[in-house]
């Protein structure tokens, strides 16, 4: 009886299944280490580096020498020049170059024959206008249909206004304006 039970239990227990043999996996060769790109990367628009790169990109482009004797030399008036000058400044404002536009609006250009003279108050403004010069001259030459137009920038340094603070300085300033003030001071016996 016990043996019968053992036999029945053996029948009820399924035989162990043998696991199929799995083939060995082939190991892939190791991937190469990632390489960094050495090409030029784009800089953020909000970084200081982008400002210097923008300035470098707008460097002075050399004017190509053209035989201007064969190109047209249509006469024009100073009024037409001033109108085109201000139109170009407005175009710069629309493009977002407000600093260059303010330089163009700092004073009025003067004309002698086909030579434009422009006066600026400091060297920095003159340097920025020199960067703009080729594009400005191309615009003016095309618009005026006169290719012998040239531009000269003159720097006119104005004297710094001296302020008077002490009573002695105030008295000396008044004495420069009206020399008879010394007579009044002596007549009434006044201090400085």
Backbone as CSV, one residue per row, in Angstrom:
resi,resn,N_x,N_y,N_z,CA_x,CA_y,CA_z,C_x,C_y,C_z
1,UNK,0.780,-1.157,0.000,0.000,0.000,0.000,0.847,1.257,0.000
2,UNK,1.753,1.258,0.781,2.646,2.407,0.793,3.360,2.462,-0.543
3,UNK,3.653,1.347,-1.034,4.336,1.351,-2.310,3.412,1.779,-3.422
4,UNK,2.188,1.429,-3.310,1.231,1.864,-4.310,1.081,3.366,-4.289
5,UNK,1.073,3.903,-3.114,0.962,5.346,-3.001,2.185,6.034,-3.577
6,UNK,3.297,5.464,-3.332,4.531,6.041,-3.856,4.480,5.987,-5.372
7,UNK,3.995,4.900,-5.918,3.897,4.754,-7.353,2.916,5.781,-7.931
8,UNK,1.826,5.970,-7.291,0.860,6.935,-7.801,1.398,8.355,-7.708
9,UNK,2.104,8.625,-6.654,2.684,9.957,-6.501,3.761,10.167,-7.559
10,UNK,4.521,9.146,-7.853,5.552,9.252,-8.879,4.923,9.521,-10.229
11,UNK,3.792,8.903,-10.481,3.112,9.139,-11.738,2.575,10.561,-11.818
12,UNK,2.110,11.045,-10.689,1.529,12.383,-10.668,2.607,13.466,-10.817
13,UNK,3.764,13.257,-10.322,4.844,14.237,-10.419,5.394,14.184,-11.825
14,UNK,5.345,15.272,-12.522,5.888,15.229,-13.889,7.387,15.084,-13.841
15,UNK,7.858,14.483,-14.863,9.291,14.281,-14.924,9.959,15.613,-15.229
16,UNK,11.116,15.724,-14.726,11.866,16.957,-14.974,12.176,17.065,-16.435
17,UNK,11.891,18.253,-16.943,12.195,18.490,-18.337,13.614,18.966,-18.438
18,UNK,14.256,18.462,-19.375,15.633,18.901,-19.546,15.607,20.215,-20.326
19,UNK,16.374,21.113,-19.908,16.446,22.425,-20.548,17.184,22.290,-21.857
20,UNK,16.646,22.950,-22.878,17.365,22.877,-24.150,18.668,23.642,-24.030
21,UNK,19.612,23.190,-24.692,20.906,23.855,-24.631,20.828,25.135,-25.428
22,UNK,21.231,26.211,-24.817,21.211,27.516,-25.502,22.571,27.738,-26.126
23,UNK,22.539,28.248,-27.363,23.839,28.501,-27.991,24.513,29.690,-27.305
24,UNK,25.807,29.687,-27.317,26.541,30.773,-26.692,26.379,32.052,-27.509
25,UNK,26.157,33.135,-26.819,25.989,34.413,-27.487,27.340,34.940,-27.927
26,UNK,27.329,35.540,-29.101,28.575,36.148,-29.560,28.657,37.545,-28.985
27,UNK,29.787,37.878,-28.515,29.988,39.182,-27.895,30.385,40.176,-28.986
28,UNK,29.631,41.307,-29.035,29.913,42.333,-30.046,31.190,43.056,-29.662
29,UNK,31.947,43.498,-30.659,33.164,44.233,-30.329,32.804,45.528,-29.601
30,UNK,33.659,45.990,-28.717,33.325,47.196,-27.956,33.198,48.408,-28.885
31,UNK,32.246,49.284,-28.535,32.023,50.479,-29.334,33.167,51.458,-29.088
32,UNK,33.552,52.165,-30.131,34.620,53.143,-29.917,34.116,54.278,-29.019
33,UNK,35.051,54.882,-28.330,34.691,55.986,-27.433,34.169,57.150,-28.256
34,UNK,33.183,57.875,-27.756,32.650,59.005,-28.522,33.711,60.089,-28.719
35,UNK,33.714,60.675,-29.918,34.674,61.728,-30.222,33.978,63.072,-30.166
36,UNK,34.693,64.058,-29.713,34.143,65.417,-29.686,34.345,66.043,-31.053
37,UNK,33.366,66.809,-31.470,33.498,67.513,-32.734,34.478,68.654,-32.579
38,UNK,35.321,68.787,-33.556,36.311,69.866,-33.490,35.900,71.044,-34.346
39,UNK,34.758,70.970,-35.017,34.279,72.068,-35.856,33.853,73.254,-34.999
40,UNK,33.579,74.366,-35.658,33.179,75.577,-34.946,31.771,75.413,-34.395
41,UNK,31.619,75.725,-33.134,30.328,75.613,-32.491,29.621,76.958,-32.520
42,UNK,28.350,76.924,-32.557,27.544,78.129,-32.546,27.486,78.662,-31.122
43,UNK,27.651,79.961,-30.954,27.604,80.540,-29.616,26.201,81.038,-29.325
44,UNK,25.928,81.140,-28.066,24.635,81.635,-27.632,24.509,83.114,-27.966
45,UNK,23.302,83.546,-28.251,23.076,84.955,-28.584,23.179,85.839,-27.342
46,UNK,23.165,85.236,-26.184,23.171,86.020,-24.952,24.518,86.005,-24.243
47,UNK,25.549,85.615,-24.905,26.845,85.552,-24.252,27.730,86.704,-24.686
48,UNK,28.738,86.996,-23.880,29.688,88.047,-24.228,30.525,87.641,-25.425
49,UNK,30.770,86.352,-25.564,31.559,85.861,-26.680,30.853,86.150,-28.001
50,UNK,29.526,86.062,-28.005,28.787,86.314,-29.241,28.912,87.770,-29.665
51,UNK,29.020,88.671,-28.696,29.179,90.088,-29.038,30.506,90.331,-29.739
52,UNK,31.575,89.713,-29.228,32.869,89.918,-29.868,32.910,89.257,-31.235
53,UNK,32.253,88.097,-31.374,32.225,87.440,-32.675,31.429,88.248,-33.679
54,UNK,30.363,88.914,-33.219,29.571,89.754,-34.114,30.410,90.919,-34.611
55,UNK,31.199,91.507,-33.722,32.058,92.617,-34.110,33.115,92.134,-35.097
56,UNK,33.687,90.947,-34.856,34.691,90.405,-35.769,34.092,90.110,-37.132
57,UNK,32.830,89.687,-37.164,32.183,89.370,-38.434,31.919,90.614,-39.263
58,UNK,31.773,91.751,-38.599,31.477,92.993,-39.295,32.751,93.801,-39.538
59,UNK,33.887,93.160,-39.449,35.161,93.852,-39.665,35.148,94.609,-40.983
60,UNK,36.052,95.522,-41.107,36.138,96.347,-42.298,36.425,95.476,-43.510
61,UNK,35.531,95.559,-44.470,35.743,94.821,-45.705,36.424,95.761,-46.689
62,UNK,37.533,95.353,-47.252,38.266,96.258,-48.133,37.476,96.549,-49.405
63,UNK,37.548,97.804,-49.823,36.875,98.203,-51.045,37.676,97.708,-52.230
64,UNK,36.986,97.162,-53.182,37.679,96.735,-54.384,37.861,97.949,-55.281
65,UNK,39.024,98.062,-55.858,39.321,99.199,-56.728,38.620,99.023,-58.062
66,UNK,37.843,100.031,-58.409,37.104,100.031,-59.664,37.515,101.275,-60.431
67,UNK,37.602,101.158,-61.721,37.910,102.317,-62.545,36.663,103.196,-62.582
68,UNK,36.624,104.202,-61.726,35.445,105.052,-61.583,35.271,106.025,-62.748
69,UNK,36.291,106.176,-63.586,36.183,107.099,-64.721,35.171,106.601,-65.750
70,UNK,35.004,105.290,-65.844,34.084,104.732,-66.830,32.656,104.649,-66.306
71,UNK,32.454,104.785,-64.992,31.124,104.676,-64.397,30.429,106.040,-64.401
72,UNK,29.096,106.069,-64.283,28.371,107.343,-64.363,28.686,108.281,-63.207
73,UNK,28.580,109.574,-63.513,28.812,110.631,-62.517,27.668,111.630,-62.594
74,UNK,26.488,111.180,-62.265,25.313,112.045,-62.323,25.393,113.083,-61.211
75,UNK,25.211,114.376,-61.530,25.251,115.401,-60.480,24.043,115.272,-59.548
76,UNK,24.243,115.707,-58.312,23.183,115.652,-57.306,23.357,116.813,-56.348
77,UNK,22.300,117.104,-55.592,22.341,118.225,-54.650,22.643,117.713,-53.240
78,UNK,23.006,118.649,-52.386,23.288,118.283,-50.994,22.010,117.844,-50.298
79,UNK,20.873,118.422,-50.675,19.586,118.025,-50.096,19.253,116.574,-50.386
80,UNK,19.521,116.130,-51.620,19.269,114.736,-51.982,20.192,113.809,-51.197
81,UNK,21.433,114.243,-51.010,22.388,113.458,-50.224,21.903,113.302,-48.790
82,UNK,21.430,114.412,-48.196,20.963,114.362,-46.803,19.741,113.451,-46.693
83,UNK,18.842,113.491,-47.680,17.665,112.613,-47.654,18.069,111.139,-47.727
84,UNK,18.994,110.808,-48.639,19.453,109.419,-48.750,20.201,108.981,-47.490
85,UNK,20.952,109.906,-46.906,21.687,109.633,-45.667,20.708,109.239,-44.557
86,UNK,19.635,110.007,-44.396,18.662,109.709,-43.338,17.852,108.447,-43.668
87,UNK,17.586,108.177,-44.961,16.910,106.932,-45.337,17.761,105.722,-44.956
88,UNK,19.073,105.815,-45.179,19.961,104.705,-44.826,19.983,104.511,-43.299
89,UNK,19.940,105.617,-42.566,19.891,105.514,-41.102,18.606,104.808,-40.665
90,UNK,17.496,105.105,-41.329,16.231,104.442,-41.002,16.291,102.942,-41.329
91,UNK,16.964,102.604,-42.419,17.135,101.187,-42.759,17.949,100.470,-41.685
92,UNK,18.965,101.145,-41.163,19.775,100.550,-40.096,18.942,100.324,-38.842
93,UNK,18.051,101.261,-38.541,17.186,101.110,-37.367,16.278,99.898,-37.547
94,UNK,15.725,99.732,-38.751,14.847,98.589,-39.015,15.598,97.267,-38.892
95,UNK,16.888,97.251,-39.265,17.697,96.034,-39.157,18.151,95.780,-37.728
96,UNK,18.038,96.781,-36.858,18.445,96.606,-35.467,19.794,97.217,-35.133
97,UNK,20.440,97.893,-36.088,21.734,98.539,-35.834,21.508,99.976,-35.385
98,UNK,20.944,100.118,-34.190,20.590,101.451,-33.707,21.813,102.296,-33.389
99,UNK,22.889,101.678,-32.957,24.095,102.448,-32.631,24.695,103.060,-33.894
100,UNK,24.725,102.291,-35.000,25.242,102.833,-36.253,24.303,103.910,-36.801
101,UNK,23.007,103.709,-36.632,22.045,104.712,-37.097,22.202,106.020,-36.316
102,UNK,22.466,105.928,-35.031,22.648,107.148,-34.239,23.922,107.881,-34.641
103,UNK,24.933,107.135,-35.088,26.154,107.777,-35.579,25.853,108.549,-36.859
104,UNK,25.032,107.958,-37.741,24.685,108.650,-38.981,23.798,109.869,-38.726
105,UNK,23.059,109.856,-37.630,22.189,110.990,-37.322,22.847,112.002,-36.390
106,UNK,24.114,111.794,-36.061,24.809,112.689,-35.132,24.998,114.086,-35.720
107,UNK,25.214,114.190,-37.025,25.346,115.491,-37.684,24.963,115.339,-39.148
108,UNK,24.966,116.437,-39.872,24.607,116.395,-41.287,25.867,116.322,-42.130
109,UNK,25.829,115.529,-43.181,26.983,115.484,-44.089,27.022,116.745,-44.953
110,UNK,28.224,117.186,-45.289,28.378,118.325,-46.196,28.991,117.824,-47.490
111,UNK,28.718,118.559,-48.566,29.136,118.113,-49.889,29.955,119.198,-50.559
112,UNK,31.105,118.811,-51.102,31.891,119.699,-51.951,32.267,118.889,-53.182
113,UNK,31.697,119.271,-54.317,31.753,118.519,-55.572,31.184,117.135,-55.306
114,UNK,31.958,116.068,-55.448,31.444,114.735,-55.173,32.093,114.147,-53.924
115,UNK,32.544,115.001,-53.053,33.242,114.556,-51.843,32.369,114.880,-50.627
116,UNK,32.004,113.839,-49.873,31.169,113.992,-48.676,32.084,114.119,-47.469
117,UNK,31.845,115.153,-46.672,32.595,115.332,-45.419,31.614,115.181,-44.271
118,UNK,32.014,114.375,-43.294,31.149,114.105,-42.152,31.951,114.311,-40.884
119,UNK,31.417,115.097,-39.973,32.116,115.445,-38.735,31.488,114.692,-37.565
120,UNK,32.351,114.074,-36.770,31.908,113.335,-35.589,32.627,113.861,-34.346
121,UNK,32.013,113.731,-33.176,32.616,114.294,-31.960,33.724,113.458,-31.327
122,UNK,33.825,112.160,-31.645,34.883,111.371,-31.005,35.399,110.257,-31.908
123,UNK,36.514,109.686,-31.520,37.219,108.674,-32.299,36.433,107.365,-32.389
124,UNK,35.760,106.980,-31.320,35.015,105.723,-31.310,33.926,105.724,-32.381
125,UNK,33.209,106.821,-32.482,32.162,106.913,-33.502,32.773,106.855,-34.902
126,UNK,33.931,107.463,-35.075,34.600,107.451,-36.375,35.019,106.029,-36.753
127,UNK,35.508,105.263,-35.786,35.911,103.878,-36.058,34.711,103.024,-36.458
128,UNK,33.574,103.228,-35.786,32.381,102.465,-36.131,31.866,102.854,-37.506
129,UNK,31.966,104.136,-37.859,31.540,104.575,-39.180,32.473,104.025,-40.259
130,UNK,33.747,103.852,-39.939,34.684,103.274,-40.904,34.315,101.832,-41.235
131,UNK,33.770,101.100,-40.264,33.310,99.733,-40.527,32.096,99.741,-41.458
132,UNK,31.280,100.766,-41.313,30.060,100.884,-42.101,30.316,101.515,-43.463
133,UNK,31.436,102.158,-43.619,31.748,102.969,-44.792,31.529,102.263,-46.138
134,UNK,32.033,101.032,-46.354,31.829,100.390,-47.660,30.356,100.192,-48.025
135,UNK,29.561,99.754,-47.055,28.137,99.539,-47.331,27.416,100.863,-47.577
136,UNK,27.771,101.891,-46.793,27.153,103.201,-46.953,27.483,103.805,-48.308
137,UNK,28.763,103.738,-48.686,29.160,104.289,-49.983,28.506,103.532,-51.136
138,UNK,28.386,102.228,-51.020,27.731,101.453,-52.085,26.284,101.899,-52.230
139,UNK,25.600,102.075,-51.113,24.199,102.525,-51.142,24.094,103.914,-51.769
140,UNK,24.952,104.835,-51.340,24.896,106.193,-51.873,25.247,106.228,-53.353
141,UNK,26.262,105.499,-53.742,26.674,105.490,-55.157,25.572,104.916,-56.047
142,UNK,24.962,103.843,-55.611,23.894,103.242,-56.407,22.670,104.155,-56.456
143,UNK,22.297,104.740,-55.328,21.104,105.582,-55.271,21.289,106.895,-56.029
144,UNK,22.482,107.479,-55.956,22.746,108.755,-56.631,23.183,108.561,-58.080
145,UNK,23.476,107.331,-58.458,24.006,107.003,-59.782,25.277,107.820,-60.052
146,UNK,26.093,107.909,-59.027,27.356,108.642,-59.121,28.408,107.817,-58.386
147,UNK,29.345,107.251,-59.153,30.312,106.346,-58.559,31.640,107.011,-58.216
148,UNK,31.670,108.341,-58.304,32.880,109.044,-57.887,32.692,109.677,-56.508
149,UNK,31.601,109.341,-55.843,31.323,109.845,-54.491,32.318,109.210,-53.527
150,UNK,32.851,110.034,-52.628,33.774,109.538,-51.613,33.415,110.165,-50.271
151,UNK,33.832,109.545,-49.188,33.474,109.979,-47.843,34.725,110.180,-47.009
152,UNK,34.779,111.336,-46.337,35.858,111.627,-45.397,35.233,111.914,-44.037
153,UNK,35.772,111.271,-43.004,35.272,111.472,-41.648,36.261,112.356,-40.906
154,UNK,35.753,113.424,-40.317,36.576,114.368,-39.559,36.139,114.299,-38.094
155,UNK,37.125,114.274,-37.217,36.835,114.230,-35.780,37.042,115.628,-35.221
156,UNK,35.991,116.175,-34.644,36.053,117.513,-34.058,35.877,117.379,-32.557
157,UNK,36.976,117.551,-31.858,36.948,117.406,-30.406,36.523,118.741,-29.810
158,UNK,35.463,118.728,-29.043,35.000,119.955,-28.399,35.588,120.039,-27.000
159,UNK,35.772,121.263,-26.547,36.333,121.446,-25.205,35.320,121.019,-24.155
160,UNK,35.830,120.441,-23.109,34.972,120.029,-22.014,34.609,121.265,-21.203
161,UNK,33.341,121.409,-20.933,32.871,122.565,-20.192,33.313,122.442,-18.731
162,UNK,33.989,123.469,-18.244,34.482,123.450,-16.873,33.445,124.097,-15.973
163,UNK,33.106,123.398,-14.922,32.139,123.911,-13.971,32.872,124.622,-12.844
164,UNK,32.253,125.685,-12.361,32.850,126.441,-11.255,32.153,126.019,-9.968
165,UNK,32.972,125.780,-8.920,32.424,125.292,-7.673,32.741,126.216,-6.494
166,UNK,33.971,126.620,-6.373,34.369,127.414,-5.206,34.042,128.888,-5.444
167,UNK,33.930,129.671,-4.367,33.661,131.110,-4.528,34.751,131.814,-5.351
168,UNK,36.001,131.408,-5.199,37.095,132.010,-5.967,36.911,131.745,-7.465
169,UNK,36.557,130.503,-7.820,36.325,130.163,-9.222,35.122,130.917,-9.786
170,UNK,34.087,131.074,-8.960,32.908,131.819,-9.405,33.276,133.285,-9.667
171,UNK,34.058,133.865,-8.794,34.465,135.260,-8.969,35.324,135.433,-10.229
172,UNK,36.249,134.507,-10.465,37.089,134.573,-11.660,36.253,134.416,-12.934
173,UNK,35.245,133.558,-12.890,34.368,133.385,-14.052,33.583,134.669,-14.317
174,UNK,33.049,135.286,-13.256,32.337,136.556,-13.425,33.264,137.657,-13.914
175,UNK,34.497,137.634,-13.460,35.472,138.640,-13.876,35.818,138.481,-15.363
176,UNK,35.831,137.238,-15.870,36.037,137.005,-17.302,34.878,137.573,-18.110
177,UNK,33.650,137.363,-17.604,32.479,137.850,-18.317,32.360,139.381,-18.251
178,UNK,32.674,139.967,-17.094,32.552,141.415,-16.906,33.729,141.906,-16.056
179,UNK,34.755,142.487,-16.704,35.945,142.915,-15.954,35.685,144.037,-14.931
180,UNK,34.584,144.767,-15.056,34.313,145.875,-14.124,33.799,145.391,-12.780
181,UNK,33.594,144.103,-12.633,33.114,143.569,-11.358,34.151,143.780,-10.253
182,UNK,35.426,143.819,-10.646,36.487,144.070,-9.662,36.353,145.474,-9.094
183,UNK,35.951,146.430,-9.917,35.738,147.811,-9.465,34.612,147.857,-8.442
184,UNK,33.523,147.157,-8.689,32.398,147.120,-7.742,32.802,146.458,-6.425
185,UNK,33.581,145.405,-6.517,34.008,144.711,-5.295,34.849,145.634,-4.433
186,UNK,35.759,146.381,-5.058,36.613,147.312,-4.303,35.818,148.503,-3.787
187,UNK,34.848,149.002,-4.569,34.065,150.160,-4.185,33.232,149.871,-2.948
188,UNK,32.636,148.683,-2.874,31.802,148.335,-1.730,32.566,147.560,-0.653
189,UNK,33.828,147.268,-0.873,34.643,146.555,0.112,34.132,145.146,0.384
190,UNK,33.849,144.378,-0.661,33.286,143.040,-0.524,34.393,141.986,-0.524
191,UNK,34.089,140.872,0.150,34.978,139.700,0.145,34.610,138.812,-1.042
192,UNK,35.500,137.851,-1.266,35.197,136.876,-2.325,34.448,135.720,-1.737
